[in-house]
Amino acid sequence: MAMKSRVAGFAAVATIGLIGVPAVAFADGEVTLTPGFTSGIAAKASGGTIIPVTVSGGTVGENPTAYSALRITAKVGGVAATVAWVDATHLKVTAPATTRAVNATMQLFSKGVGGPESSAVVGYIPVVSTAAPAKISTDGGATVTVGGAGFLGVNADDPGAVTFGGTPVTSFTVDSASRITAVAPPGVNGTAPVIVTGEGGSSEPAAKASVLYRAPLGVDLSGDPVVKASGGPLILTVTGGTLGESPAAFTAEAVTVKLGTRTLAATYLDASRLKVTLPAVATATAPVTVVHDTIPGEPAEVTVVPVVTALSLKSDTIAGGATVTAKLAGVDVDTATDFAFGDNLADCSRVGTTLPVTVSCTVPASATAGPVWFHFTSGSGQASRFTAAAAFSYTDN
């Protein structure tokens, strides 16, 4: 064994040799083992990235036994890291988790004594694991909570540090190492990766690290769509987006229609039209809203028109004279006027006061035989619409 002495203020270095253990130089306790690796190597802030390391300044043991005797440990960014022996000059260091996605140096230790920090840096990148809500409007403006790791390394003054589909968010706040609150920018219909960038680099795209933009769909009222008070089919033309180029695409878009708070199934007709079946409606207008995969469009008020729901008699001779009772549905049908069988005005009066509103009519004479329909005008001036229940026929005898 060589002894260490001091001469004129300088320390002489002696090497201690052990069987199977490398000669590691110590100068006043300093270990010369230095880690080498690709500078800027990306490591997830959640930890677990394995970094191949080449050791210089000595060896880490010719075999696992010699390695164990040296008690080699490592730190990345000052945080203890797991180390695995590969051979005398190579290690595998597993990057530990960090709260800050920044560049970090590595340091090796032997028997508790640290060597110099690496000149290369580990580029810690943020990890995005969740985004809620997962579905947002293409109009933007939704508040989205982004969950993950390493967010304390994100520069809150960098407008491009958080992006949805490549577009910087309107604003964001770093709430903690694992949460960012962001205001979504406008987007296009479809999936948009949520990417967070720190000093060490950008987070990796992942299925759960995204938001699904959906275009809010409105209703085109220019064609004056109406719904019958008795309910039935209603065809709606949508605005603001497409329903898909095929029934399969429509299914993927998950479009439904709401009547008030009631959800109705929608049937695909084409890229801009769908059909729904409405229940009976007792109001002057029906509030319908197209919902695009949980994203509602602007509500539209569709006019509800009065109808005949039943006739007690379906035919009479052209001479008329028969008594017919008719049941009516719609707003203000209790004060309805202008009753007629085809073009032939009829004398009708209300029967009782119960609902549904029922009127008794005397069938007027007709100049010709053939099919007609019984119709009227509500007290608010709305003309009734044809239904199968309103069909009537004049016969010659």
Secondary structure, DSSP 8 states (H G I E B T S, - for coil): -----EETTEE------BTTB----EETTEE--EEE--TTEEEETTS--EEEEEEESS-S-SSHHHHHHHTEEEEETTEEEEEEEEETTEEEEE----SB-SEE-EEEEETTEE----SS-EEEE-EEEEEESSEEETT---EEEEEEE-BTTS-TT-TTSEEETTEE-SEEEEEETTEEEEE-----SEEEEEEEEETTEE----TTSEEEEE---EE--TT--EEETT-EEEEEEEESS---SSHHHHHHHTEEEEETTEEE--EEEETTEEEEEE----SSEEEEEEEETTEE---EEEEEE-EEEEES--EEETT---EEEEEEESTTGGG-EEEEETTEE-EEEE--S-SSEEEEEE----SS-EEEEEEEE-TTS-B-B--GGGEEEEE--
